[in-house]
Amino acid sequence: LFKNLEKNFIYLSLLPTILQVIFVKKSREEFKFYINYYILNTISIKNYYLFLLIKETLNNLKEIYYFIKINIISTFNNI
């Protein structure tokens, strides 16, 4: 870790959050790298609105009997 820090392969983070990083020895010389994203997930802003809007739109389309061929992604973005 310190060798890579000295060679500037890695550097200290200036972010206001702290992530817990754990190295677990798996075999003779192999280490497994684990990151705990719990703190980052608690402060992230989750936006559920878009998913609910897509679900509502698709439910409305279910009731239509006649369809025309459209590009659903570009058309949805124009709504």
Steps between C-alpha positions, in 0.01 A plus 500: 500500500772745596710411195209585271439821691864603456487420125178706467305199374252576776443820694319626805140592445371852561136395507297582812385138534697207628473150356617201693746293297603154612762264356434135585765238438351225281790279396878501530568841346156606392289764673134572442401868492171594671337842524215586735271743316250530786591861592502610137160340442348676801591847373419444134178651370270241352268604221202267467289735291627392161437131563145565620429715196624227264289240678190720481554572131546133416185414694310757295637352179378157606139611459543616141383258231673652197867574498718675249866422459695756703831526670373478858811650661516813287123541513495465878765771529276733299202457733 
